[in-house]
Amino acid sequence: MLSDAAARAEYDRFRTNGIPFMERYYNRYAHRYGAPKLSLKVVLGSLVAIISLLQYLYHSNRYEIAREVLDGPLRISPHYLRFD
């Protein structure tokens, strides 16, 4: 029926023992999909890098807005120096 030895062993274990209630309730498809293959270090490192990039972009945007606000009215342009 099953040619893979690991799948056959899992099938036999489920046939003899069944699935405990908590495992059946919370992990209905866990035996099919398995655990994630990524390392926790990679996930956390990527998360920190993405958050840091977003924080940098936010602060850089706020800095540019503040410069425009502060430089705008204080700048003397030739338009204000005309006495027509």
GROMACS elastic network, one bead per residue, 0.5 to 0.9 nm:
[ bonds ]
;  ai    aj funct       b0    kb
    1     8     6  0.82183   500
    2     5     6  0.75159   500
    2     7     6  0.67687   500
    2     8     6  0.55109   500
    2    11     6  0.85578   500
    3     6     6  0.89450   500
    3     7     6  0.78389   500
    3     8     6  0.71363   500
    4     7     6  0.53299   500
    4     8     6  0.60654   500
    4     9     6  0.86588   500
    5     8     6  0.50120   500
    5     9     6  0.61298   500
    5    10     6  0.86255   500
    6     9     6  0.51404   500
    6    10     6  0.62397   500
    6    11     6  0.85687   500
    7    10     6  0.51050   500
    7    11     6  0.60745   500
    7    12     6  0.86051   500
    8    11     6  0.50040   500
    8    12     6  0.61295   500
    8    13     6  0.85721   500
    9    12     6  0.51219   500
    9    13     6  0.61415   500
    9    14     6  0.86663   500
   10    13     6  0.50769   500
   10    14     6  0.62362   500
   10    15     6  0.86156   500
   11    14     6  0.52175   500
   11    15     6  0.61912   500
   11    16     6  0.87628   500
   12    15     6  0.50267   500
   12    16     6  0.62301   500
   12    17     6  0.85222   500
   13    16     6  0.53226   500
   13    17     6  0.58726   500
   13    18     6  0.73434   500
   14    17     6  0.53690   500
   14    19     6  0.64802   500
   15    18     6  0.57612   500
   15    19     6  0.89454   500
   17    20     6  0.83236   500
   19    22     6  0.83791   500
   19    23     6  0.64967   500
   19    24     6  0.58663   500
   20    23     6  0.54132   500
   20    24     6  0.60324   500
   20    25     6  0.85388   500
   21    24     6  0.50349   500
   21    25     6  0.59476   500
   21    26     6  0.85420   500
   22    25     6  0.50330   500
   22    26     6  0.59479   500
   22    27     6  0.78009   500
   23    26     6  0.54007   500
   23    27     6  0.51624   500
   23    28     6  0.69554   500
   23    30     6  0.89653   500
   24    27     6  0.56475   500
   24    28     6  0.51275   500
   24    29     6  0.86098   500
   25    28     6  0.61099   500
   26    29     6  0.87497   500
   26    30     6  0.87389   500
   27    30     6  0.50365   500
   27    31     6  0.76446   500
   28    31     6  0.76083   500
   28    32     6  0.86913   500
   29    32     6  0.53770   500
   29    33     6  0.65194   500
   29    34     6  0.83998   500
   30    33     6  0.53967   500
   30    34     6  0.54765   500
   30    35     6  0.74966   500
   31    34     6  0.55614   500
   31    35     6  0.87022   500
   33    36     6  0.84884   500
   34    37     6  0.87144   500
   35    38     6  0.89823   500
   36    39     6  0.82719   500
   38    41     6  0.84429   500
   38    42     6  0.68835   500
   38    43     6  0.71030   500
   39    42     6  0.53534   500
   39    43     6  0.65275   500
   39    44     6  0.88151   500
   40    43     6  0.51202   500
   40    44     6  0.60789   500
   40    45     6  0.83447   500
   41    44     6  0.52889   500
   41    45     6  0.58520   500
   41    46     6  0.84023   500
   42    45     6  0.51345   500
   42    46     6  0.60249   500
   42    47     6  0.84738   500
   43    46     6  0.52609   500
   43    47     6  0.61373   500
   43    48     6  0.86994   500
   44    48     6  0.61391   500
   44    49     6  0.85539   500
   45    48     6  0.51960   500
   45    49     6  0.61601   500
   45    50     6  0.86449   500
   46    49     6  0.50465   500
   46    50     6  0.61032   500
   46    51     6  0.85415   500
   47    50     6  0.52350   500
   47    51     6  0.61426   500
   47    52     6  0.84935   500
   48    51     6  0.51954   500
   48    52     6  0.59999   500
   48    53     6  0.85512   500
   49    52     6  0.50987   500
   49    53     6  0.61285   500
   49    54     6  0.86523   500
   50    53     6  0.51144   500
   50    54     6  0.62190   500
   50    55     6  0.85667   500
   51    54     6  0.51511   500
   51    55     6  0.60865   500
   51    56     6  0.85817   500
   52    55     6  0.50279   500
   52    56     6  0.60981   500
   52    57     6  0.86197   500
   53    56     6  0.50880   500
   53    57     6  0.62142   500
   53    58     6  0.86056   500
   54    57     6  0.51375   500
   54    58     6  0.61324   500
   54    59     6  0.86773   500
   55    58     6  0.50962   500
   55    59     6  0.61990   500
   55    60     6  0.84995   500
   56    59     6  0.52783   500
   56    60     6  0.59993   500
   56    61     6  0.85126   500
   57    60     6  0.51237   500
   57    61     6  0.61048   500
   57    62     6  0.86071   500
   58    61     6  0.52263   500
   58    62     6  0.62629   500
   58    63     6  0.86758   500
   59    63     6  0.60592   500
   59    64     6  0.86452   500
   60    63     6  0.50255   500
   60    64     6  0.62989   500
   60    65     6  0.87065   500
   61    64     6  0.51904   500
   61    65     6  0.62756   500
   61    66     6  0.86513   500
   62    65     6  0.51179   500
   62    66     6  0.61518   500
   62    67     6  0.86412   500
   63    66     6  0.51041   500
   63    67     6  0.61941   500
   63    68     6  0.87027   500
   64    67     6  0.50819   500
   64    68     6  0.62516   500
   64    69     6  0.86728   500
   65    68     6  0.51770   500
   65    69     6  0.62508   500
   65    70     6  0.86603   500
   66    69     6  0.51155   500
   66    70     6  0.60748   500
   66    71     6  0.83735   500
   67    70     6  0.51734   500
   67    71     6  0.57477   500
   67    72     6  0.81052   500
   68    71     6  0.52731   500
   68    72     6  0.56899   500
   69    72     6  0.54505   500
   69    73     6  0.74543   500
   70    73     6  0.68555   500
   70    74     6  0.69091   500
   70    75     6  0.88582   500
   71    74     6  0.55388   500
   71    75     6  0.58603   500
   72    75     6  0.57522   500
   72    76     6  0.89499   500
   73    76     6  0.79318   500
   76    79     6  0.82269   500
   76    80     6  0.69659   500
   76    81     6  0.80125   500
   77    80     6  0.58623   500
   77    81     6  0.70601   500
   78    81     6  0.50836   500
   78    82     6  0.67430   500
   79    82     6  0.59732   500
   80    83     6  0.81825   500
